Each structure stands twice: as C-alpha cells, then as structure tokens.
Amino acid sequence: MAKIAVFIINDNNLRGIEGEKAERVCKYLLSDNKNDDIVIYEIEKNNKITIGDFNRVNDFSFLVLIKGLLYITREGIGVLSDIASRRKDISFLAPVSNESTVDEQRQSPPFMYQTITVFKWATEEIYKEFKDTVIESKRLDNFCIAFRRDMINDLPNDFHVKDLHNLIQNNKYKLGIAKGVYVHRYGNVYESSREDLLAYIPIDAKKILDIGCAKGLFGEILKKRQNCIVTGVDINPENISIAQSRLNTVICSDIETVISKGELGLYDCIVCGDILEHLIDPWAVVRGLKKHLRTGGLFIASTPNINNWAIIYDMLKGRWDYVPFSILSGTHLRFFTKQTFLELFLIAHYKILDIHFQKLGVPDKGKTFIENIKQCTDEISLDELEGSEIVIVAKNI
C-alpha cells in the first residue's frame, strides 16, 4: 500500500460520551500497530487549512479528506488508494455510505451491524459484490473525498480544504464513486418514530407519559393518531424547545429526579423506549412509576439484549467496544437479558402481558457462530441469541 495521509476535519454531530466513543471507533478502525502506511491528521472544524498546507505534506502519494464523523476501515482506504493509482482518468474518488445526499453514493448495508466486527463483515460483503467497480458521477458528497497527490498541483494554494468538494463539482474534473468501499455515517439519531412501540399503545389511552421523549416525534405521532394528552420527560435541554411544540407538557430532567420530586401525574400508559439501561437505578424507577400508572394501565418498555450473539462473539475475542446507539452504547449503565428484564417488572409487581425480542437479522458468519454455540448446549434459546432488542408490555395491577 502506498503511503497515505488521512485528514479528518472534526465536525462531530454526536454529543457527549457518544461523540467521544464514536471518535474512538473511527481511530480504532484506522489503527495498525504494525504498519505506518496510513497517517492521520486531525483538523479542527474552524481551522482554515489550505491547499498550500497540503502541498507541504509531501511524503504521501495519496490523500483522503474526511469531513465529520464516519467509520471507514484501513482496507477501505487501501482500496480507494489502489483504484486511484490505476484509474488516472478519475480525478477525485468517493466511497458509498448508508447516509448520503448523492443518490449514487447511497448504499444499504447487506445486514445490520451493532459491533465493530459485524460492521467490518458488512464492508467485506459489499467489496465482495462490487470489487473495484467505479461509476462516474457529476457530483460527490462532502463526507469523504480521496485523490492522488498530483491532483492538488493545479489547485489554488490559498483555497480552504474544507470547501474542496465545492471546487471539484464542475466539468473540469472526472468524479468517481467506488461502489465496493462502504463507510458508515450517523443520520438524525435524535429523532425516532418508534413505530415498533406505537402498536402497543391502547387507542383509548388519554394520558400518556413518554420518558426519554427526545424532540417529541413519538408523542406527536400519538397525538395525531388518537385524542390524548402526552407528557414528555427528557434530560437534554437541546431537545426541549422542539418537544414543547409537539407535546402538551415537557419536563427537562432525568426521570429519577422527576419521580423523587413528585412532578408526575397519573397516566393511562407509560412508554420507556430504550431508557432504563441509561439509569443508575432502573429498579427503583420501574417501582416508583407504578404509583403514577392507573390500575389497569400499561407500561411499555424496550431495552437492548446484552445476550445478542454479536456481543458474545466479540467477548470471546476479548473485545467489549462501546459503539454509539448500539447494544453497547457508551451511555449504557445497565445491561439486561430477557430474563433479567422480565424480573425488573415482576419484582415491582406488574403483570406481564407480553415480552419478546426484535431481530435485525443475522449474517452467514453469525449463523455459523450461533450453530456452534447451540452444539455446546441446548439450554440457550435461539431467540435469545438472535434478538437485538427486548420489548415488554406490563400491566399495573
């Protein structure tokens, strides 16, 4: 592999711990203690680095400019480099991604991934399908642009690197999309309709409490579907103003504090979608919410399944990697299996109406791994291994 310079313009759209964990994943994917063929340069968002600064980095034959947060493997960088070295007719090259404003660059993964290992498998499958295929495009998205060093010789030295994608969107340059190189980007992770939980909300529920309401999209959908009053609770001040425009009442605080201060009323239904795992004492919260749920009212909750095959696979390899918005999200304090999530509600004296797994599908390598586990013991449920999310519907009795 030719020596490659990767310039990352820090423009992290994730907040707090999740943002920090995502940056760690990015660096881990590009790291290799045995080789120094890829050198990473981090650039602050407001740093006005120019093409002239690029020209002073003269030890590299290939450059990759990454803007914002994305996951790309060393192998993916290598493929871009190899293609660019052979395809002299292509001036600038870009990978495909799950999130892109350019239709030709948008690529759905072959299967969903929640760990670094399975993400790598997804990139391998896409490369296996498309190899070094390049399609021409009139424009490229700005998240990742790769090019040979000689391409910047004719560019203005005082031109700001962060605006490079604007400069190359003209007929002077031939632009290419490498269909076999896949990168992951985060879209609007702070909005979710949670239609999977919507189906369990009774149509006659008049007063609903949405814990972890974010920007209030779920509650807004509920209010359009049925005649109800929705109260939202969220800890993030940045979500509150939008949530207030969608819901009847919004409380900006963590649910543990809200319960202790007695700020809640009485509700027909309580929804807690992927929140309990973030709490210091989810047992006290489930118990404390009981007095705010009318007799016969429903508590609908979901949580990631820590017994998922991909987590077990990585643990057996000695890995426990926190990946934002996954089973091992960096903000998760508690972890549940189906049985321990069930017990969380049973010890608080709820009646369990339903508990089940949601599945994202399993790639072939994962199926082989599961088969091997099942050969060791028949006491492990296939659902338990394949499930990525646990959903429970409990009644206050």
C-alpha positions as CSV (number, residue, x, y, z in Angstrom):
1,M,0.0,0.0,0.0
2,A,1.3,3.5,-0.9
3,K,1.8,5.9,2.0
4,I,-1.5,7.7,2.7
5,A,-2.4,10.8,4.5
6,V,-5.9,10.9,6.0
7,F,-7.1,14.4,7.0
8,I,-10.1,14.3,9.4
9,I,-12.0,17.6,9.8
10,N,-13.5,17.3,13.2
11,D,-17.2,18.0,12.8
12,N,-18.8,15.6,15.3
13,N,-22.6,15.6,15.2
14,L,-22.9,13.4,18.2
15,R,-23.0,14.8,21.7
16,G,-21.1,14.0,24.9
17,I,-20.0,10.5,25.6
18,E,-21.5,9.1,22.4
19,G,-19.4,11.6,20.4
20,E,-16.2,10.6,22.3
21,K,-16.9,6.9,21.7
22,A,-17.6,7.4,18.0
23,E,-14.2,9.2,17.6
24,R,-12.5,6.3,19.4
25,V,-14.2,3.8,17.0
26,C,-13.0,5.9,14.0
27,K,-9.4,5.8,15.2
28,Y,-9.6,2.1,16.1
29,L,-10.7,1.2,12.6
30,L,-7.8,3.0,11.0
31,S,-5.2,1.9,13.6
32,D,-2.5,-0.7,13.0
33,N,0.5,-1.0,15.3
34,K,2.5,-3.0,12.8
35,N,2.2,-0.6,9.8
36,D,2.6,3.2,9.4
37,D,1.4,3.4,5.9
38,I,-1.6,5.5,7.0
39,V,-1.0,8.7,8.9
40,I,-3.9,10.5,10.4
41,Y,-4.1,14.3,10.7
42,E,-6.9,15.8,12.8
43,I,-8.1,19.3,11.8
44,E,-10.4,21.4,14.0
45,K,-13.6,22.5,12.2
46,N,-12.7,26.2,12.2
47,N,-9.1,25.7,11.3
48,K,-8.5,27.3,7.9
49,I,-6.1,24.8,6.5
50,T,-5.4,25.4,2.8
51,I,-4.3,23.5,-0.3
52,G,-0.9,25.1,0.3
53,D,-0.7,23.3,3.6
54,F,-1.5,20.1,1.8
55,N,1.4,20.7,-0.6
56,R,3.8,20.9,2.4
57,V,2.9,17.4,3.3
58,N,5.0,15.9,0.6
59,D,5.7,12.4,1.9
60,F,2.4,10.9,0.6
61,S,1.2,9.8,-2.8
62,F,-2.4,9.6,-1.8
63,L,-4.7,11.8,0.3
64,V,-8.1,11.2,1.9
65,L,-10.2,14.1,3.2
66,I,-12.8,13.1,5.7
67,K,-15.3,15.7,6.9
68,G,-17.3,14.9,10.1
69,L,-17.8,11.6,11.8
70,L,-17.7,8.4,9.8
71,Y,-16.4,4.8,10.0
72,I,-14.1,3.6,7.3
73,T,-11.7,0.6,7.6
74,R,-8.0,0.6,6.7
75,E,-8.9,-1.9,3.9
76,G,-11.4,0.6,2.5
77,I,-8.7,3.3,2.5
78,G,-6.4,0.9,0.7
79,V,-9.0,0.1,-2.0
80,L,-9.5,3.8,-2.7
81,S,-5.7,4.2,-3.0
82,D,-5.3,1.3,-5.3
83,I,-8.2,2.4,-7.6
84,A,-6.9,6.0,-7.8
85,S,-3.4,4.8,-8.7
86,R,-4.8,2.7,-11.6
87,R,-7.6,5.0,-12.8
88,K,-5.6,8.1,-13.8
89,D,-8.8,9.2,-15.7
90,I,-10.6,9.7,-12.3
91,S,-9.6,13.0,-10.6
92,F,-11.5,12.6,-7.3
93,L,-13.0,9.4,-5.8
94,A,-15.5,8.8,-3.0
95,P,-17.0,5.7,-1.2
96,V,-20.6,4.7,-0.8
97,S,-22.5,5.1,2.6
98,N,-25.7,4.4,4.3
99,E,-26.2,8.2,4.5
100,S,-25.6,10.5,1.5
101,T,-27.2,13.4,-0.3
102,V,-25.9,11.9,-3.6
103,D,-28.2,9.1,-4.8
104,E,-25.4,7.2,-6.4
105,Q,-23.4,7.2,-3.2
106,R,-26.2,5.8,-1.1
107,Q,-25.8,2.1,-0.3
108,S,-27.8,0.0,2.1
109,P,-25.6,-2.5,4.1
110,P,-26.1,-6.2,3.4
111,F,-27.1,-6.7,7.0
112,M,-27.4,-4.5,10.2
113,Y,-24.5,-4.2,12.5
114,Q,-24.1,-3.2,16.1
115,T,-20.5,-4.1,16.7
116,I,-17.2,-3.1,15.0
117,T,-16.7,-6.8,14.0
118,V,-20.0,-7.1,12.2
119,F,-19.5,-3.7,10.6
120,K,-16.3,-5.0,9.1
121,W,-18.1,-8.0,7.8
122,A,-20.6,-5.7,6.1
123,T,-17.8,-3.8,4.4
124,E,-16.3,-7.1,3.2
125,E,-19.6,-8.3,1.8
126,I,-20.0,-5.1,-0.2
127,Y,-16.5,-5.2,-1.5
128,K,-17.0,-8.9,-2.5
129,E,-20.1,-7.8,-4.5
130,F,-18.7,-4.7,-6.3
131,K,-14.9,-5.2,-6.1
132,D,-13.2,-2.2,-7.7
133,T,-16.2,-1.0,-9.6
134,V,-16.2,2.8,-10.2
135,I,-19.2,4.7,-11.6
136,E,-18.9,8.3,-12.8
137,S,-20.9,11.0,-11.1
138,K,-21.5,14.7,-11.7
139,R,-21.1,15.4,-8.0
140,L,-19.8,13.9,-4.8
141,D,-21.0,14.2,-1.2
142,N,-18.6,16.1,1.1
143,F,-18.0,13.4,3.8
144,C,-15.1,11.6,2.2
145,I,-13.0,12.6,-0.9
146,A,-9.9,10.7,-2.0
147,F,-7.3,11.7,-4.6
148,R,-3.8,11.3,-5.8
149,R,-1.3,13.9,-4.6
150,D,-0.8,15.2,-8.2
151,M,-4.4,16.4,-8.3
152,I,-3.8,19.3,-6.0
153,N,-0.9,20.7,-8.0
154,D,-3.2,22.9,-10.1
155,L,-5.5,24.0,-7.2
156,P,-5.1,27.5,-5.7
157,N,-2.8,27.3,-2.7
158,D,-5.0,29.7,-0.7
159,F,-8.1,27.6,-1.2
160,H,-9.6,26.3,2.1
161,V,-9.5,22.5,2.2
162,K,-12.9,22.2,3.9
163,D,-14.5,23.6,0.7
164,L,-12.8,21.2,-1.6
165,H,-15.9,19.4,-2.6
166,N,-17.4,22.7,-3.9
167,L,-14.4,23.4,-6.0
168,I,-14.4,20.0,-7.8
169,Q,-18.1,20.0,-8.7
170,N,-17.5,21.1,-12.3
171,N,-16.9,19.6,-15.7
172,K,-13.1,20.1,-15.4
173,Y,-12.8,17.1,-13.1
174,K,-14.0,13.5,-13.6
175,L,-15.5,12.3,-10.4
176,G,-15.9,8.6,-9.4
177,I,-17.7,6.6,-6.8
178,A,-16.1,3.4,-5.6
179,K,-19.1,1.0,-5.2
180,G,-17.1,-1.5,-3.2
181,V,-15.9,0.8,-0.4
182,Y,-18.6,1.3,2.2
183,V,-18.5,3.8,5.1
184,H,-20.9,4.3,8.0
185,R,-22.4,7.7,8.9
186,Y,-24.8,8.7,11.6
187,G,-28.0,10.4,10.4
188,N,-30.6,12.1,12.6
189,V,-30.1,9.8,15.6
190,Y,-32.1,12.1,18.0
191,E,-35.4,11.5,16.2
192,S,-37.3,8.3,16.1
193,S,-40.9,7.5,15.4
194,R,-40.6,4.1,17.4
195,E,-43.4,2.6,15.4
196,D,-42.5,-0.7,17.0
197,L,-43.8,0.5,20.3
198,L,-46.7,2.5,18.9
199,A,-48.6,-0.6,18.2
200,Y,-48.8,-1.4,21.9
201,I,-50.3,1.9,23.0
202,P,-54.0,1.4,23.7
203,I,-56.1,3.5,21.3
204,D,-58.3,4.7,24.2
205,A,-55.3,5.9,26.4
206,K,-56.0,9.5,27.2
207,K,-53.0,10.4,29.3
208,I,-49.6,9.2,28.2
209,L,-46.1,9.6,29.7
210,D,-43.2,9.4,27.3
211,I,-39.9,9.0,29.2
212,G,-36.9,10.0,27.1
213,C,-39.1,11.8,24.6
214,A,-36.2,13.5,22.8
215,K,-37.7,16.0,20.3
216,G,-41.2,14.7,20.8
217,L,-41.7,12.9,17.5
218,F,-43.2,9.8,19.0
219,G,-45.7,11.8,21.1
220,E,-46.6,13.9,18.1
221,I,-47.5,10.8,16.1
222,L,-49.6,9.6,19.1
223,K,-51.5,12.8,19.3
224,K,-52.3,12.7,15.6
225,R,-53.5,9.1,15.9
226,Q,-55.7,9.5,18.9
227,N,-57.2,12.0,21.3
228,C,-54.7,12.1,24.1
229,I,-52.5,14.3,26.3
230,V,-48.8,13.5,26.1
231,T,-46.3,14.5,28.8
232,G,-42.6,14.1,27.8
233,V,-39.6,13.8,30.0
234,D,-36.1,14.4,28.6
235,I,-32.7,15.2,30.1
236,N,-31.3,17.0,27.1
237,P,-32.0,20.8,27.1
238,E,-31.4,20.9,23.3
239,N,-34.4,18.7,22.7
240,I,-36.9,20.6,24.9
241,S,-37.9,23.6,22.7
242,I,-38.9,21.3,19.8
243,A,-40.6,18.8,22.1
244,Q,-42.6,21.6,23.7
245,S,-44.0,22.5,20.3
246,R,-45.2,18.9,19.8
247,L,-46.3,17.7,23.2
248,N,-48.7,19.0,25.8
249,T,-46.1,19.2,28.6
250,V,-42.4,18.6,28.7
251,I,-40.2,18.2,31.8
252,C,-36.5,18.8,31.4
253,S,-34.8,16.5,33.9
254,D,-33.8,12.9,34.4
255,I,-36.7,10.5,35.3
256,E,-35.1,9.6,38.7
257,T,-35.2,13.2,39.8
258,V,-38.7,13.8,38.4
259,I,-40.0,10.8,40.5
260,S,-38.3,12.0,43.7
261,K,-39.7,15.5,43.3
262,G,-43.2,14.2,42.7
263,E,-43.6,16.1,39.4
264,L,-45.7,13.5,37.7
265,G,-49.4,12.9,37.5
266,L,-51.5,9.8,36.9
267,Y,-51.3,8.2,33.4
268,D,-53.1,5.6,31.4
269,C,-49.9,4.5,29.7
270,I,-46.2,4.9,30.3
271,V,-43.7,4.5,27.5
272,C,-40.0,4.0,28.2
273,G,-38.2,3.2,24.9
274,D,-34.5,2.3,25.4
275,I,-34.2,4.4,28.6
276,L,-33.9,2.1,31.5
277,E,-30.4,0.9,30.6
278,H,-29.2,4.5,30.9
279,L,-30.3,4.9,34.6
280,I,-28.4,4.4,37.8
281,D,-31.3,2.5,39.4
282,P,-33.8,1.3,36.9
283,W,-35.3,-1.0,39.5
284,A,-36.3,2.0,41.7
285,V,-37.7,3.8,38.6
286,V,-39.9,1.0,37.5
287,R,-41.1,0.6,41.1
288,G,-41.6,4.3,41.5
289,L,-43.6,4.8,38.3
290,K,-46.2,2.3,39.5
291,K,-47.9,4.9,41.6
292,H,-48.2,7.1,38.5
293,L,-49.9,4.5,36.4
294,R,-53.6,3.9,36.9
295,T,-54.7,0.4,37.8
296,G,-55.0,-1.5,34.5
297,G,-52.7,1.0,32.8
298,L,-49.8,-0.3,30.6
299,F,-46.1,0.2,31.0
300,I,-44.4,-0.4,27.6
301,A,-40.6,-0.6,27.6
302,S,-37.7,-1.7,25.5
303,T,-34.0,-2.3,26.1
304,P,-31.1,-3.8,24.1
305,N,-30.4,-7.5,24.6
306,I,-26.9,-8.0,26.0
307,N,-27.2,-11.7,25.2
308,N,-27.1,-11.0,21.5
309,W,-24.8,-13.3,19.5
310,A,-22.6,-10.4,18.2
311,I,-21.8,-9.2,21.8
312,I,-20.9,-12.8,22.8
313,Y,-18.8,-13.3,19.7
314,D,-16.7,-10.1,20.5
315,M,-16.4,-11.0,24.2
316,L,-14.9,-14.4,23.3
317,K,-12.4,-12.5,21.2
318,G,-11.6,-10.2,24.1
319,R,-13.5,-7.2,22.9
320,W,-16.1,-5.0,24.6
321,D,-16.3,-2.0,22.3
322,Y,-18.7,0.8,23.1
323,V,-20.4,1.9,19.8
324,P,-22.9,4.8,19.8
325,F,-26.5,3.9,19.5
326,S,-26.0,0.2,19.7
327,I,-26.4,-2.5,22.3
328,L,-23.1,-1.3,23.8
329,S,-23.9,2.4,23.6
330,G,-21.4,4.5,25.6
331,T,-24.2,5.9,27.8
332,H,-25.5,2.5,29.0
333,L,-25.0,1.9,32.7
334,R,-27.1,-1.3,33.0
335,F,-27.4,-4.4,30.8
336,F,-30.3,-6.8,30.5
337,T,-31.1,-10.2,29.2
338,K,-34.7,-11.2,28.5
339,Q,-35.0,-12.9,32.0
340,T,-33.5,-10.1,34.0
341,F,-35.6,-7.5,32.1
342,L,-38.7,-9.6,33.0
343,E,-37.6,-9.7,36.6
344,L,-37.2,-5.9,36.6
345,F,-41.0,-5.7,36.3
346,L,-42.0,-8.8,38.2
347,I,-40.3,-7.7,41.4
348,A,-42.3,-4.4,41.1
349,H,-45.5,-6.5,41.0
350,Y,-46.6,-5.7,37.4
351,K,-48.5,-8.3,35.4
352,I,-46.6,-9.2,32.2
353,L,-48.8,-9.3,29.1
354,D,-46.0,-9.8,26.6
355,I,-42.3,-9.9,26.3
356,H,-40.5,-10.6,23.1
357,F,-37.4,-10.0,21.0
358,Q,-36.9,-7.8,18.0
359,K,-34.4,-9.0,15.5
360,L,-32.2,-7.3,12.9
361,G,-31.2,-10.4,11.0
362,V,-28.1,-12.5,11.3
363,P,-25.3,-12.6,8.6
364,D,-24.0,-16.0,7.5
365,K,-20.9,-15.8,9.7
366,G,-23.2,-15.1,12.7
367,K,-25.4,-18.0,11.8
368,T,-22.4,-20.3,11.8
369,F,-21.3,-19.0,15.2
370,I,-24.8,-19.5,16.7
371,E,-24.9,-23.1,15.4
372,N,-21.6,-23.8,17.1
373,I,-22.9,-22.4,20.4
374,K,-26.1,-24.4,20.1
375,Q,-24.0,-27.6,19.7
376,C,-22.4,-26.9,23.1
377,T,-25.7,-26.7,25.0
378,D,-29.4,-26.9,24.2
379,E,-30.2,-24.6,27.2
380,I,-29.6,-21.5,25.1
381,S,-32.6,-20.1,23.2
382,L,-32.1,-19.3,19.5
383,D,-34.3,-16.2,20.0
384,E,-32.1,-15.1,22.9
385,L,-29.0,-15.1,20.7
386,E,-30.6,-13.6,17.6
387,G,-32.6,-10.9,19.5
388,S,-31.2,-7.4,19.4
389,E,-33.9,-5.6,21.4
390,I,-36.3,-6.7,24.2
391,V,-39.8,-5.3,24.3
392,I,-42.1,-5.8,27.3
393,V,-45.7,-4.9,27.9
394,A,-46.7,-4.8,31.6
395,K,-50.0,-4.0,33.4
396,N,-50.3,-2.2,36.7
397,I,-52.5,-4.5,38.9
